[in-house]
Amino acid sequence: MHYQADSWGYYVPVRSIGDPLESGEIGLGECVKRLFCGMGVNPTVYELDQDPTGKEIERALSRLLGSSTSVPVVFIGGKLIGAMDRVMAFHINGTLVPLLKEAGALWL
């Protein structure tokens, strides 16, 4: 089974209730979203806990990454980038912005 985002986006489970800022807990999915929104990118988010096939998608993503901790997972330009650690590595080494530009998600 292969899952691919239409253009770019990421899959994330929705596990917390309420505003993460009020509770003091910000999950990795919220961190990814804030990173992209802070760059002027409007990500497509697939909330697996609200999708009837969410568990199946999460298992497939876990197999793709070879890890039991599979979400959030980021796709850019329809290509699997990986989990938060890969996104942050791309951001730090300066390769995230070119990927976003190439995918048409960033127009700087």
C-alpha positions in Angstrom: 0.0 0.0 0.0 1.4 3.4 -1.0 0.2 6.8 0.3 1.2 10.0 -1.3 0.1 13.6 -0.6 -1.5 15.3 -3.6 1.0 18.1 -3.8 2.6 18.5 -0.4 1.5 18.2 3.2 1.8 15.9 6.1 -0.1 13.3 8.1 -0.6 13.9 11.8 -2.7 12.2 14.5 -5.0 14.5 16.6 -4.6 13.3 20.1 -4.9 16.4 22.3 -8.1 18.2 23.2 -8.2 21.9 23.5 -5.7 24.6 22.7 -2.1 23.3 23.0 -0.9 26.8 24.0 -3.3 26.8 27.0 -2.2 23.4 28.2 1.5 24.1 27.7 1.8 21.0 25.6 2.6 21.4 21.9 2.9 18.2 19.9 5.2 17.5 17.0 2.4 18.0 14.5 1.7 21.5 15.9 5.5 22.3 15.7 5.6 21.2 12.0 2.5 23.3 11.3 4.0 26.4 13.0 7.3 26.0 11.2 5.6 25.9 7.8 3.1 28.7 8.6 5.9 30.8 10.0 7.6 30.5 6.6 4.4 31.6 4.8 3.5 28.1 3.7 -0.1 26.8 4.1 0.3 23.1 4.7 -2.3 20.4 3.9 -2.9 18.4 7.1 -4.4 14.9 7.1 -5.7 14.3 10.6 -5.5 10.5 11.0 -7.6 10.3 14.1 -10.5 11.8 12.2 -10.0 9.6 9.1 -11.8 6.1 9.1 -8.7 4.6 7.5 -6.3 6.6 9.8 -4.9 3.5 11.6 -4.2 1.8 8.3 -2.5 4.9 6.9 -0.4 5.2 10.1 0.7 1.6 9.8 1.7 2.1 6.2 3.7 5.2 7.1 5.4 3.3 9.8 6.4 0.6 7.4 7.7 3.3 4.9 9.8 4.9 7.6 10.9 1.6 9.3 9.8 3.1 12.6 7.0 2.7 15.1 6.9 6.4 15.6 5.6 7.4 12.2 3.6 10.6 12.6 3.8 13.5 11.9 5.2 12.6 8.5 5.9 15.3 5.9 5.5 15.1 2.2 6.8 17.9 -0.1 5.9 17.9 -3.7 4.3 14.5 -3.3 7.5 13.0 -2.0 8.0 11.5 1.4 10.5 13.7 3.4 10.1 11.9 6.7 9.4 12.7 10.3 10.1 15.8 12.3 13.8 15.1 12.7 14.3 15.1 8.9 12.3 18.3 8.4 14.3 20.0 11.1 17.6 18.8 9.6 16.5 20.1 6.1 15.5 23.4 7.8 18.9 23.7 9.6 21.0 22.8 6.6 19.1 25.2 4.3 17.5 22.6 1.9 13.9 23.0 3.2 13.2 26.3 1.4 14.4 25.1 -2.0 12.2 22.0 -1.7 9.2 24.1 -0.8 9.9 26.5 -3.7 10.3 23.6 -6.1 6.9 22.2 -4.9 5.2 25.6 -5.4 4.5 25.9 -1.7 6.7 28.9 -1.2 7.1 31.9 -3.5 10.1 33.8 -2.0 
